[in-house]
Amino acid sequence: MTITRKQNGDNLEIALEGRLDTVTAPELETELKQSLAGIKSLTFDFSKVEYVSSAGLRALFEARKALYGKGSMKITHPNEIVMEVFEVTGFADLVKTE
């Protein structure tokens, strides 16, 4: 998985490419732990994400928890497969998707 990070003040965009799964989720978790201080708006660009596993959902949920009461989080451009995972697991009810 490739992680591309763009920060503008307290806005952070993280673009992911590849699979967000058991192997790659720890890499995203590490990036988020280093990047979320002072962030009020977090956007994940999923336009190049092929698949998300439960480990990937956990990493995203941890980011949401870290921002709770401090800022917002959204996921943009999830493909049909990823969106189905979000809907089946109830994750789509927890995070704004566009």
N, CA, C and O atoms as a GROMACS GRO file, in nm:
protein
  392
    1MET      N    1   0.084  -0.117   0.000
    1MET     CA    2   0.000   0.000   0.000
    1MET      C    3   0.089   0.125   0.000
    1MET      O    4   0.194   0.128   0.064
    2THR      N    5   0.046   0.225  -0.072
    2THR     CA    6   0.115   0.353  -0.076
    2THR      C    7   0.030   0.455   0.000
    2THR      O    8  -0.091   0.464  -0.021
    3ILE      N    9   0.095   0.531   0.086
    3ILE     CA   10   0.028   0.636   0.163
    3ILE      C   11   0.087   0.770   0.121
    3ILE      O   12   0.208   0.791   0.128
    4THR      N   13   0.000   0.861   0.076
    4THR     CA   14   0.042   0.996   0.040
    4THR      C   15  -0.029   1.093   0.133
    4THR      O   16  -0.151   1.092   0.143
    5ARG      N   17   0.048   1.176   0.198
    5ARG     CA   18  -0.004   1.266   0.301
    5ARG      C   19   0.010   1.411   0.255
    5ARG      O   20   0.117   1.453   0.212
    6LYS      N   21  -0.101   1.488   0.263
    6LYS     CA   22  -0.097   1.631   0.231
    6LYS      C   23  -0.162   1.706   0.347
    6LYS      O   24  -0.277   1.679   0.382
    7GLN      N   25  -0.089   1.799   0.406
    7GLN     CA   26  -0.143   1.876   0.517
    7GLN      C   27  -0.145   2.023   0.481
    7GLN      O   28  -0.050   2.077   0.426
    8ASN      N   29  -0.257   2.087   0.516
    8ASN     CA   30  -0.272   2.230   0.498
    8ASN      C   31  -0.331   2.283   0.629
    8ASN      O   32  -0.451   2.273   0.651
    9GLY      N   33  -0.247   2.338   0.714
    9GLY     CA   34  -0.292   2.384   0.846
    9GLY      C   35  -0.343   2.266   0.929
    9GLY      O   36  -0.271   2.169   0.952
   10ASP      N   37  -0.468   2.276   0.973
   10ASP     CA   38  -0.525   2.168   1.054
   10ASP      C   39  -0.609   2.071   0.971
   10ASP      O   40  -0.687   1.994   1.026
   11ASN      N   41  -0.592   2.076   0.838
   11ASN     CA   42  -0.658   1.984   0.746
   11ASN      C   43  -0.556   1.884   0.693
   11ASN      O   44  -0.449   1.922   0.645
   12LEU      N   45  -0.590   1.757   0.701
   12LEU     CA   46  -0.500   1.652   0.654
   12LEU      C   47  -0.574   1.563   0.556
   12LEU      O   48  -0.686   1.519   0.583
   13GLU      N   49  -0.513   1.539   0.441
   13GLU     CA   50  -0.566   1.444   0.344
   13GLU      C   51  -0.466   1.330   0.330
   13GLU      O   52  -0.347   1.352   0.308
   14ILE      N   53  -0.517   1.209   0.342
   14ILE     CA   54  -0.435   1.091   0.323
   14ILE      C   55  -0.493   1.012   0.207
   14ILE      O   56  -0.606   0.964   0.213
   15ALA      N   57  -0.414   0.998   0.102
   15ALA     CA   58  -0.454   0.919  -0.014
   15ALA      C   59  -0.388   0.781  -0.002
   15ALA      O   60  -0.267   0.770   0.019
   16LEU      N   61  -0.469   0.679  -0.016
   16LEU     CA   62  -0.420   0.541  -0.006
   16LEU      C   63  -0.428   0.476  -0.143
   16LEU      O   64  -0.518   0.506  -0.222
   17GLU      N   65  -0.334   0.386  -0.169
   17GLU     CA   66  -0.335   0.312  -0.295
   17GLU      C   67  -0.301   0.167  -0.266
   17GLU      O   68  -0.199   0.138  -0.204
   18GLY      N   69  -0.387   0.077  -0.311
   18GLY     CA   70  -0.365  -0.066  -0.290
   18GLY      C   71  -0.468  -0.125  -0.198
   18GLY      O   72  -0.585  -0.084  -0.198
   19ARG      N   73  -0.427  -0.222  -0.118
   19ARG     CA   74  -0.516  -0.292  -0.026
   19ARG      C   75  -0.491  -0.246   0.117
   19ARG      O   76  -0.376  -0.234   0.160
   20LEU      N   77  -0.597  -0.220   0.190
   20LEU     CA   78  -0.588  -0.186   0.332
   20LEU      C   79  -0.633  -0.310   0.408
   20LEU      O   80  -0.752  -0.333   0.428
   21ASP      N   81  -0.536  -0.389   0.450
   21ASP     CA   82  -0.566  -0.519   0.508
   21ASP      C   83  -0.474  -0.547   0.628
   21ASP      O   84  -0.408  -0.456   0.678
   22THR      N   85  -0.470  -0.670   0.670
   22THR     CA   86  -0.391  -0.709   0.788
   22THR      C   87  -0.243  -0.674   0.772
   22THR      O   88  -0.178  -0.638   0.870
   23VAL      N   89  -0.192  -0.685   0.653
   23VAL     CA   90  -0.050  -0.657   0.629
   23VAL      C   91  -0.022  -0.507   0.628
   23VAL      O   92   0.081  -0.464   0.680
   24THR      N   93  -0.112  -0.427   0.572
   24THR     CA   94  -0.085  -0.284   0.552
   24THR      C   95  -0.147  -0.192   0.658
   24THR      O   96  -0.104  -0.078   0.672
   25ALA      N   97  -0.247  -0.240   0.730
   25ALA     CA   98  -0.313  -0.156   0.832
   25ALA      C   99  -0.215  -0.102   0.936
   25ALA      O  100  -0.226   0.015   0.974
   26PRO      N  101  -0.119  -0.182   0.986
   26PRO     CA  102  -0.024  -0.127   1.083
   26PRO      C  103   0.055  -0.007   1.030
   26PRO      O  104   0.088   0.084   1.106
   27GLU      N  105   0.084  -0.007   0.902
   27GLU     CA  106   0.155   0.106   0.841
   27GLU      C  107   0.068   0.232   0.848
   27GLU      O  108   0.118   0.340   0.880
   28LEU      N  109  -0.062   0.219   0.819
   28LEU     CA  110  -0.152   0.333   0.828
   28LEU      C  111  -0.167   0.377   0.973
   28LEU      O  112  -0.169   0.497   1.000
   29GLU      N  113  -0.178   0.284   1.066
   29GLU     CA  114  -0.190   0.319   1.208
   29GLU      C  115  -0.069   0.400   1.254
   29GLU      O  116  -0.085   0.498   1.326
   30THR      N  117   0.050   0.360   1.213
   30THR     CA  118   0.172   0.433   1.249
   30THR      C  119   0.168   0.574   1.191
   30THR      O  120   0.200   0.671   1.260
   31GLU      N  121   0.130   0.585   1.065
   31GLU     CA  122   0.120   0.718   1.001
   31GLU      C  123   0.022   0.806   1.074
   31GLU      O  124   0.049   0.924   1.096
   32LEU      N  125  -0.092   0.752   1.113
   32LEU     CA  126  -0.195   0.831   1.181
   32LEU      C  127  -0.149   0.875   1.319
   32LEU      O  128  -0.175   0.989   1.359
   33LYS      N  129  -0.082   0.788   1.392
   33LYS     CA  130  -0.032   0.825   1.525
   33LYS      C  131   0.065   0.943   1.517
   33LYS      O  132   0.070   1.026   1.608
   34GLN      N  133   0.141   0.948   1.409
   34GLN     CA  134   0.239   1.055   1.391
   34GLN      C  135   0.178   1.183   1.334
   34GLN      O  136   0.240   1.289   1.341
   35SER      N  137   0.057   1.174   1.278
   35SER     CA  138   0.004   1.285   1.200
   35SER      C  139  -0.118   1.356   1.257
   35SER      O  140  -0.149   1.466   1.212
   36LEU      N  141  -0.188   1.299   1.354
   36LEU     CA  142  -0.318   1.353   1.393
   36LEU      C  143  -0.315   1.467   1.495
   36LEU      O  144  -0.418   1.532   1.516
   37ALA      N  145  -0.203   1.493   1.557
   37ALA     CA  146  -0.197   1.601   1.656
   37ALA      C  147  -0.233   1.734   1.590
   37ALA      O  148  -0.171   1.774   1.492
   38GLY      N  149  -0.334   1.800   1.644
   38GLY     CA  150  -0.375   1.931   1.595
   38GLY      C  151  -0.464   1.928   1.472
   38GLY      O  152  -0.502   2.033   1.421
   39ILE      N  153  -0.497   1.811   1.422
   39ILE     CA  154  -0.579   1.799   1.302
   39ILE      C  155  -0.727   1.813   1.338
   39ILE      O  156  -0.774   1.751   1.433
   40LYS      N  157  -0.798   1.894   1.261
   40LYS     CA  158  -0.943   1.913   1.282
   40LYS      C  159  -1.026   1.856   1.168
   40LYS      O  160  -1.146   1.836   1.184
   41SER      N  161  -0.963   1.831   1.055
   41SER     CA  162  -1.034   1.774   0.941
   41SER      C  163  -0.944   1.670   0.874
   41SER      O  164  -0.835   1.703   0.826
   42LEU      N  165  -0.990   1.546   0.873
   42LEU     CA  166  -0.914   1.436   0.812
   42LEU      C  167  -0.995   1.379   0.697
   42LEU      O  168  -1.110   1.340   0.714
   43THR      N  169  -0.934   1.375   0.580
   43THR     CA  170  -0.998   1.319   0.462
   43THR      C  171  -0.912   1.205   0.409
   43THR      O  172  -0.792   1.220   0.388
   44PHE      N  173  -0.975   1.090   0.389
   44PHE     CA  174  -0.909   0.978   0.324
   44PHE      C  175  -0.956   0.972   0.180
   44PHE      O  176  -1.076   0.966   0.154
   45ASP      N  177  -0.863   0.973   0.086
   45ASP     CA  178  -0.896   0.955  -0.055
   45ASP      C  179  -0.880   0.807  -0.086
   45ASP      O  180  -0.769   0.753  -0.086
   46PHE      N  181  -0.993   0.741  -0.114
   46PHE     CA  182  -0.995   0.598  -0.140
   46PHE      C  183  -1.007   0.566  -0.288
   46PHE      O  184  -1.040   0.453  -0.324
   47SER      N  185  -0.980   0.663  -0.376
   47SER     CA  186  -1.000   0.640  -0.519
   47SER      C  187  -0.913   0.527  -0.574
   47SER      O  188  -0.946   0.470  -0.678
   48LYS      N  189  -0.803   0.495  -0.506
   48LYS     CA  190  -0.714   0.388  -0.554
   48LYS      C  191  -0.704   0.272  -0.455
   48LYS      O  192  -0.612   0.192  -0.463
   49VAL      N  193  -0.801   0.263  -0.362
   49VAL     CA  194  -0.804   0.151  -0.268
   49VAL      C  195  -0.885   0.038  -0.331
   49VAL      O  196  -0.999   0.059  -0.372
   50GLU      N  197  -0.825  -0.080  -0.337
   50GLU     CA  198  -0.889  -0.195  -0.399
   50GLU      C  199  -0.977  -0.274  -0.303
   50GLU      O  200  -1.078  -0.331  -0.342
   51TYR      N  201  -0.937  -0.277  -0.176
   51TYR     CA  202  -1.002  -0.366  -0.080
   51TYR      C  203  -0.973  -0.316   0.062
   51TYR      O  204  -0.867  -0.260   0.088
   52VAL      N  205  -1.069  -0.338   0.152
   52VAL     CA  206  -1.051  -0.307   0.294
   52VAL      C  207  -1.093  -0.428   0.376
   52VAL      O  208  -1.203  -0.481   0.357
   53SER      N  209  -1.007  -0.473   0.466
   53SER     CA  210  -1.038  -0.585   0.555
   53SER      C  211  -1.079  -0.530   0.692
   53SER      O  212  -1.083  -0.409   0.713
   54SER      N  213  -1.110  -0.620   0.783
   54SER     CA  214  -1.146  -0.577   0.919
   54SER      C  215  -1.031  -0.505   0.987
   54SER      O  216  -1.054  -0.414   1.067
   55ALA      N  217  -0.908  -0.544   0.957
   55ALA     CA  218  -0.792  -0.474   1.015
   55ALA      C  219  -0.786  -0.330   0.962
   55ALA      O  220  -0.751  -0.238   1.036
   56GLY      N  221  -0.819  -0.311   0.837
   56GLY     CA  222  -0.824  -0.177   0.779
   56GLY      C  223  -0.935  -0.094   0.841
   56GLY      O  224  -0.915   0.025   0.870
   57LEU      N  225  -1.052  -0.155   0.862
   57LEU     CA  226  -1.162  -0.086   0.928
   57LEU      C  227  -1.123  -0.043   1.069
   57LEU      O  228  -1.158   0.066   1.113
   58ARG      N  229  -1.051  -0.129   1.138
   58ARG     CA  230  -1.006  -0.097   1.274
   58ARG      C  231  -0.914   0.025   1.273
   58ARG      O  232  -0.927   0.113   1.358
   59ALA      N  233  -0.823   0.032   1.178
   59ALA     CA  234  -0.732   0.148   1.167
   59ALA      C  235  -0.811   0.276   1.141
   59ALA      O  236  -0.782   0.381   1.200
   60LEU      N  237  -0.911   0.268   1.054
   60LEU     CA  238  -0.994   0.384   1.025
   60LEU      C  239  -1.078   0.424   1.146
   60LEU      O  240  -1.094   0.543   1.174
   61PHE      N  241  -1.129   0.325   1.217
   61PHE     CA  242  -1.209   0.354   1.335
   61PHE      C  243  -1.124   0.418   1.445
   61PHE      O  244  -1.172   0.507   1.516
   62GLU      N  245  -1.001   0.375   1.459
   62GLU     CA  246  -0.910   0.436   1.557
   62GLU      C  247  -0.885   0.583   1.522
   62GLU      O  248  -0.876   0.667   1.612
   63ALA      N  249  -0.874   0.614   1.395
   63ALA     CA  250  -0.857   0.754   1.352
   63ALA      C  251  -0.981   0.834   1.389
   63ALA      O  252  -0.970   0.946   1.438
   64ARG      N  253  -1.096   0.776   1.366
   64ARG     CA  254  -1.223   0.844   1.400
   64ARG      C  255  -1.230   0.869   1.550
   64ARG      O  256  -1.270   0.977   1.594
   65LYS      N  257  -1.191   0.770   1.630
   65LYS     CA  258  -1.191   0.785   1.776
   65LYS      C  259  -1.096   0.896   1.819
   65LYS      O  260  -1.129   0.975   1.908
   66ALA      N  261  -0.980   0.903   1.757
   66ALA     CA  262  -0.880   1.004   1.793
   66ALA      C  263  -0.931   1.145   1.765
   66ALA      O  264  -0.893   1.240   1.833
   67LEU      N  265  -1.016   1.158   1.664
   67LEU     CA  266  -1.068   1.291   1.628
   67LEU      C  267  -1.201   1.324   1.695
   67LEU      O  268  -1.248   1.437   1.686
   68TYR      N  269  -1.260   1.229   1.763
   68TYR     CA  270  -1.392   1.249   1.822
   68TYR      C  271  -1.391   1.371   1.915
   68TYR      O  272  -1.310   1.378   2.008
   69GLY      N  273  -1.480   1.464   1.890
   69GLY     CA  274  -1.488   1.585   1.970
   69GLY      C  275  -1.384   1.690   1.936
   69GLY      O  276  -1.388   1.801   1.989
   70LYS      N  277  -1.291   1.658   1.848
   70LYS     CA  278  -1.185   1.751   1.810
   70LYS      C  279  -1.192   1.791   1.664
   70LYS      O  280  -1.144   1.897   1.624
   71GLY      N  281  -1.253   1.703   1.583
   71GLY     CA  282  -1.255   1.730   1.440
   71GLY      C  283  -1.342   1.629   1.366
   71GLY      O  284  -1.412   1.548   1.427
   72SER      N  285  -1.336   1.636   1.234
   72SER     CA  286  -1.419   1.550   1.150
   72SER      C  287  -1.333   1.461   1.061
   72SER      O  288  -1.215   1.488   1.037
   73MET      N  289  -1.396   1.354   1.013
   73MET     CA  290  -1.329   1.260   0.925
   73MET      C  291  -1.425   1.220   0.815
   73MET      O  292  -1.544   1.198   0.839
   74LYS      N  293  -1.373   1.211   0.693
   74LYS     CA  294  -1.455   1.161   0.583
   74LYS      C  295  -1.370   1.078   0.489
   74LYS      O  296  -1.247   1.090   0.487
   75ILE      N  297  -1.436   0.994   0.412
   75ILE     CA  298  -1.371   0.908   0.314
   75ILE      C  299  -1.431   0.943   0.178
   75ILE      O  300  -1.553   0.940   0.160
   76THR      N  301  -1.344   0.975   0.083
   76THR     CA  302  -1.392   1.012  -0.050
   76THR      C  303  -1.356   0.903  -0.152
   76THR      O  304  -1.255   0.834  -0.139
   77HIS      N  305  -1.441   0.889  -0.251
   77HIS     CA  306  -1.420   0.804  -0.368
   77HIS      C  307  -1.400   0.655  -0.340
   77HIS      O  308  -1.317   0.591  -0.406
   78PRO      N  309  -1.472   0.596  -0.243
   78PRO     CA  310  -1.458   0.451  -0.226
   78PRO      C  311  -1.522   0.378  -0.346
   78PRO      O  312  -1.626   0.421  -0.396
   79ASN      N  313  -1.459   0.270  -0.391
   79ASN     CA  314  -1.518   0.195  -0.501
   79ASN      C  315  -1.635   0.111  -0.450
   79ASN      O  316  -1.664   0.110  -0.330
   80GLU      N  317  -1.700   0.041  -0.539
   80GLU     CA  318  -1.819  -0.036  -0.505
   80GLU      C  319  -1.790  -0.146  -0.402
   80GLU      O  320  -1.868  -0.167  -0.310
   81ILE      N  321  -1.679  -0.214  -0.418
   81ILE     CA  322  -1.642  -0.323  -0.326
   81ILE      C  323  -1.617  -0.268  -0.186
   81ILE      O  324  -1.667  -0.323  -0.088
   82VAL      N  325  -1.540  -0.160  -0.177
   82VAL     CA  326  -1.511  -0.098  -0.048
   82VAL      C  327  -1.638  -0.045   0.016
   82VAL      O  328  -1.660  -0.062   0.136
   83MET      N  329  -1.722   0.020  -0.063
   83MET     CA  330  -1.846   0.075  -0.010
   83MET      C  331  -1.937  -0.036   0.044
   83MET      O  332  -2.005  -0.018   0.145
   84GLU      N  333  -1.937  -0.150  -0.024
   84GLU     CA  334  -2.016  -0.264   0.024
   84GLU      C  335  -1.965  -0.312   0.160
   84GLU      O  336  -2.045  -0.345   0.248
   85VAL      N  337  -1.834  -0.316   0.178
   85VAL     CA  338  -1.776  -0.354   0.309
   85VAL      C  339  -1.820  -0.254   0.415
   85VAL      O  340  -1.860  -0.293   0.525
   86PHE      N  341  -1.815  -0.125   0.383
   86PHE     CA  342  -1.858  -0.022   0.478
   86PHE      C  343  -2.005  -0.039   0.516
   86PHE      O  344  -2.042  -0.027   0.633
   87GLU      N  345  -2.088  -0.068   0.418
   87GLU     CA  346  -2.232  -0.081   0.444
   87GLU      C  347  -2.265  -0.208   0.523
   87GLU      O  348  -2.343  -0.202   0.618
   88VAL      N  349  -2.207  -0.320   0.485
   88VAL     CA  350  -2.235  -0.448   0.552
   88VAL      C  351  -2.190  -0.445   0.698
   88VAL      O  352  -2.256  -0.503   0.785
   89THR      N  353  -2.079  -0.378   0.725
   89THR     CA  354  -2.025  -0.374   0.862
   89THR      C  355  -2.085  -0.263   0.947
   89THR      O  356  -2.062  -0.259   1.068
   90GLY      N  357  -2.160  -0.172   0.885
   90GLY     CA  358  -2.216  -0.058   0.957
   90GLY      C  359  -2.120   0.060   0.965
   90GLY      O  360  -2.154   0.163   1.024
   91PHE      N  361  -2.003   0.046   0.907
   91PHE     CA  362  -1.904   0.154   0.911
   91PHE      C  363  -1.954   0.278   0.837
   91PHE      O  364  -1.919   0.390   0.872
   92ALA      N  365  -2.036   0.257   0.734
   92ALA     CA  366  -2.090   0.370   0.656
   92ALA      C  367  -2.177   0.460   0.742
   92ALA      O  368  -2.193   0.578   0.711
   93ASP      N  369  -2.234   0.406   0.850
   93ASP     CA  370  -2.315   0.486   0.941
   93ASP      C  371  -2.229   0.570   1.036
   93ASP      O  372  -2.278   0.666   1.096
   94LEU      N  373  -2.102   0.534   1.050
   94LEU     CA  374  -2.014   0.602   1.144
   94LEU      C  375  -1.930   0.712   1.082
   94LEU      O  376  -1.890   0.807   1.150
   95VAL      N  377  -1.903   0.700   0.952
   95VAL     CA  378  -1.813   0.793   0.885
   95VAL      C  379  -1.878   0.844   0.757
   95VAL      O  380  -1.940   0.768   0.682
   96LYS      N  381  -1.863   0.972   0.734
   96LYS     CA  382  -1.916   1.033   0.612
   96LYS      C  383  -1.836   0.983   0.492
   96LYS      O  384  -1.713   0.984   0.493
   97THR      N  385  -1.907   0.940   0.389
   97THR     CA  386  -1.841   0.898   0.265
   97THR      C  387  -1.896   0.981   0.150
   97THR      O  388  -2.014   1.016   0.147
   98GLU      N  389  -1.808   1.012   0.057
   98GLU     CA  390  -1.847   1.091  -0.061
   98GLU      C  391  -1.798   1.022  -0.186
   98GLU      O  392  -1.820   1.072  -0.296
   0.00000   0.00000   0.00000
